[in-house]
């Protein structure tokens, strides 16, 4: 049977994503959907992109663009680094790209440019990095930056979970648009949780790999999940994004 896995924010933790892929024991017809934020944090952002480029040659991969990926893309396009980006993990990414050949930078830039803002599968399940605010769904979103920055969708799902029945007129209309929604962006560590979280029909699979957490992968059909080691233990001499 075809399996579909959604994978949380990697943030430069090459060792973590390798652990996850090893645990999944992938088969040729499996699908991997990555929720974004591949870079910024641990020291192997460049290597993560190289690894993902190779991975997509062998498996069906969907790459969603996160806010950190948008920052990195802008830098690769202009060679001008956003100061806020540098202070939030971007400096480690810039350092990792030092002295890389121009043709490699071009290949990576194309990878960032081809990432999707969101993806909807054939069962009407939405995959997005952060969220959307339009009552008409992502297609009706006025500000595309919400795809990689919005936190209101997740916060609403947490607040409404188990409070109001789905058939109530008070139930949030945004949540009725899709069978399920999968996102990252907001670490579950913010809620003292280190595993994928659910609020209503929304699943958050960012379990804090960029900080003191683990990288997670979730089977979207069975809800079984796999996790890497704690990333700070994989990179004991680094701070990741923990100095922010």
Secondary structure as UniProt FT lines:
FT   STRAND          4..7
FT   TURN            11..12
FT   HELIX           14..24
FT   TURN            28..29
FT   STRAND          31..34
FT   TURN            43..44
FT   HELIX           45..58
FT   STRAND          60..64
FT   HELIX           67..78
FT   HELIX           83..85
FT   HELIX           86..90
FT   HELIX           91..97
FT   TURN            98..99
FT   HELIX           102..113
FT   STRAND          118..120
FT   TURN            122..123
FT   STRAND          125..128
FT   TURN            135..136
FT   HELIX           138..140
FT   TURN            144..145
FT   HELIX           146..149
FT   HELIX           152..160
FT   TURN            161..163
FT   TURN            166..167
FT   TURN            169..170
FT   HELIX           173..176
FT   STRAND          180..183
FT   HELIX           188..191
FT   STRAND          197..199
FT   TURN            200..201
FT   STRAND          202..204
FT   TURN            209..212
FT   STRAND          216..219
FT   TURN            220..222
FT   STRAND          225..227
FT   HELIX           231..234
FT   TURN            235..237
FT   TURN            240..243
//
